[in-house]
Amino acid sequence: MKNPREFPALPLSCGRVMTVLQQLKKWGEFVKFSHTVFALPFALAAMAIAARDNRGWPGWEKFLLILAAMVCARTCAMSFNRIVDRRFDALNPRTAGRHLPTGAISLTAAWSLCVLSGLGLVAAAYLLNPLCFYLSPVALFFICFYSLTKRFTHFTHVFLGVALALAPVGAWLAVKGSSVTPLEIVQMKLLALAVILWLVGFDIIYALQDYEFDRTHGLHSLVVAWGPKNALAAAFLSHLAMVAVLVIFGLLCRFRLAYLVGIGIITLCLFMEHLLARKRTLNWIQLAFFRLNALISVVFLVVVLAEVIFKGGFRFTGFK
């Protein structure tokens, strides 16, 4: 039987666990870790398509390295965004409660996270293959450069789209490396273009929240340049183009019924997103931005996996 004097240590241990969990939650909120669901499914779908030609799953090690690279890249980009935008965030009522303006996270800690996650991306790329390693500095440049573009161009949404589109391209190259075929290059470009068009559309919707603030503080976006009504029309056209590109992409990948059903669901989600966006209230925009776009990316991943596994003769050799 244990000494009763040992039991008071239990609440202290629980307190430490709670402190760690609170810290993890704080840092997760700082980089909006929940928004990883946007890019990651497209990256995993690209990985599955690339692995289909190899007739087998790339293996747990490569899968985890791809996952680590994606998480590190996004963490680096988001922490850099919070750092360079901290003064604007402090002035904007919508963002004044963020961690850097309130002092909940120090600037030094934010820079440390940014640098360490950037190094994590390079390290993961090095372990994947030489091509990914050589391209990792290019990826770091693009994913961080976006945060500066709102200061000088109204097409900041396009730069963000390019940054997000690097995720599926990187995952594809992580599997195939320099052995990627000309057809796969075309497929990668189409998937990247679809992601860019998707991002441009929903980032315009997201920018509606800050229209007045951006206009009065000299920040650029298509909403500021064209006004909310015209910008929403451009977002709608961008999403229509995205659907068309995804259809062409599916044809080149020889996808069939499951993929077509997925495209139908994605199209319905996009229409709902624009209906909600026209209400132009914070709650509706958040719903259109997060939930529907998260559903779009997850649906895309599910139908691609269905096509690859059940139609492409895919074998899970990597799980042995």
C-alpha positions, -999 to +999 in steps of 0.1 A: +000+000+000+013+035-010+022+061+015-007+086+017+018+114+017+025+106-019-010+115-031-008+153-028+017+152-057-011+141-081-029+175-083+005+191-089+012+167-118-023+174-132-016+211-129+015+207-150-003+188-176-030+215-178-003+242-181+013+223-210-021+219-227-029+256-222+004+265-238-002+242-267-036+257-272-022+292-271+004+285-297-021+266-318-044+296-318-014+319-325-007+302-359-044+292-365-034+255-365-070+245-372-067+261-406-042+235-416-072+216-428-073+239-459-040+230-476-032+196-460-059+175-477-048+188-511-012+179-503-022+144-491-043+139-523-013+149-544+008+124-525-017+096-531-019+104-569+019+104-572+021+072-552-004+055-576+022+053-604+046+037-579+019+011-571+022+015-534+020+038-505+052+058-500+056+044-465+051+058-430+085+075-428+079+095-460+043+102-451+053+116-417+081+137-433+056+151-458+032+159-429+060+175-409+071+196-439+035+208-444+030+217-407+064+234-405+058+254-436+024+267-425+036+274-390+065+295-404+042+314-427+016+321-401+040+332-374+058+355-399+024+369-409+016+377-373+050+393-367+050+416-397+013+425-393+013+431-355+010+469-357-020+467-381-035+439-359-033+462-329-052+489-347-079+467-362-107+460-337-112+426-352-076+415-346-066+436-316-070+407-293-044+386-311-014+373-291+013+398-302-008+430-298-019+419-263+015+406-252+003+370-246+032+359-268+064+379-270+080+390-302+111+370-294+091+338-289+072+344-322+105+349-341+119+318-325+089+298-336+091+312-371+128+304-375+126+269-360+096+259-381+114+272-412+144+251-403+121+222-397+108+225-433+143+225-447+152+195-425+122+175-436+128+184-472+164+172-469+153+138-456+127+135-484+149+139-515+175+163-530+149+181-552+127+190-523+158+201-503+170+224-532+135+239-536+128+244-499+143+279-497+121+289-527+091+276-508+101+295-477+104+327-497+069+325-512+051+314-481+065+344-462+066+370-489+028+369-492+025+387-458+042+418-473+022+420-505-009+437-490+014+468-486+019+473-524-004+452-546-042+446-547-035+411-560-023+399-526-048+370-528-029+356-558+003+355-538-014+337-510-028+313-535+006+305-548+019+299-513-009+275-506-005+258-539+030+248-530+016+222-506+003+197-532+032+204-555+057+198-527+039+166-517+039+153-553+076+160-556+083+144-522+070+111-536+084+112-572+114+135-568+132+142-601+115+112-617+083+131-623+069+127-658+058+154-682+022+143-677+026+146-640+040+181-644+009+191-662-013+175-636+006+193-608+002+226-625-035+221-629-039+211-593-018+241-582-039+264-604-071+250-589-058+257-554-048+293-564-083+300-579-100+285-548-078+306-525-083+338-545-121+334-543-124+326-506-097+351-495-116+379-513-146+368-492-125+369-460-111+403-469-147+417-468-144+418-430-116+444-432-128+465-461-131+497-442-100+492-421-078+483-451-092+512-471-084+538-444-050+524-435-035+521-470-036+483-472-044+467-505-068+440-517-092+435-546-120+444-522-104+478-517-095+482-554-129+471-569-153+475-540-171+446-523-197+440-550-173+438-579-147+418-558-174+393-549-182+389-586-145+382-593-144+357-565-174+339-580-157+338-614-125+325-598-144+296-581-162+288-614-128+286-631-116+264-602-143+239-609-135+238-646-098+232-638-106+204-614-127+187-641-098+188-665-075+176-638-098+146-631-099+137-668-061+137-670-059+115-639-085+091-654-109+096-624-145+085-627-177+084-607-165+091-572-145+121-584-175+135-603-197+132-572-170+151-553-169+179-578-206+182-575-204+185-537-175+210-540-195+231-565-225+231-541-203+242-513-189+271-534-224+283-543-234+282-506-202+301-497-211+330-520-247+331-508-234+334-472-207+359-482-233+384-495-247+388-460-214+405-452-216+399-414-187+385-394-205+353-383-216+344-418-183+352-434-165+330-408-190+302-416-184+306-454-146+309-449-138+281-425-165+254-424-173+253-461-137+255-473-126+229-448-154+207-462-143+213-498-107+203-491-117+172-471-142+161-499-115+165-525-091+143-505-118+116-498-128+113-535-092+112-547-084+085-522-115+066-534-104+068-570-068+059-563-075+030-540-104+014-557-097+023-594-060+025-596-049-008-583-033+009-553-015-014-528-005-004-493+029-018-495+044+009-474+025-001-443+044-034-438 
